Amino acid sequence: MLATDAAASTDLAIVAVPLHEFRSVEPASLSGKIVIDTMNY
């Protein structure tokens, strides 16, 4: 399952990617979701 597929099927998303990879997160897939961002430099 792709991350975008998983995000489409839930109301809550935890974003835990290295800070230098934050651009790989598709913002539209998180629209209307509760997002917990654990990224840190």
FITOR-622507 format. One record per residue (C-alpha): x, y, z; residue in one letter. Coordinates in steps of 0.25 Angstrom, whole numbers. Example, Ala and Ser with C-alpha at 12.3 -4.5 7.8 and 13.67 -1.06 7.14 Angstrom:
     px     py     pz  resn
     49    -18     31     A
     55     -4     29     S
//
This chain:
     px     py     pz  resn
      0      0      0     M
      5     14     -4     L
      5     25      7     A
     -5     33     -2     T
    -14     21     -1     D
    -13     20     14     A
    -15     34     16     A
    -28     34      7     A
    -34     23     16     S
    -32     30     30     T
    -35     42     38     D
    -22     43     45     L
     -8     43     39     A
      6     43     46     I
     17     49     37     V
     30     44     41     A
     40     46     30     V
     54     52     31     P
     53     67     30     L
     61     67     17     H
     50     58     11     E
     38     67     15     F
     36     71      0     R
     32     56     -3     S
     20     57      6     V
      8     60     -3     E
      0     72      4     P
    -13     69     -4     A
    -14     55      2     S
    -14     61     16     L
    -25     71     13     S
    -36     70     24     G
    -28     60     32     K
    -23     62     46     I
     -8     62     44     V
      3     59     55     I
     16     64     50     D
     28     57     57     T
     39     63     47     M
     51     69     53     N
     64     74     48     Y
//
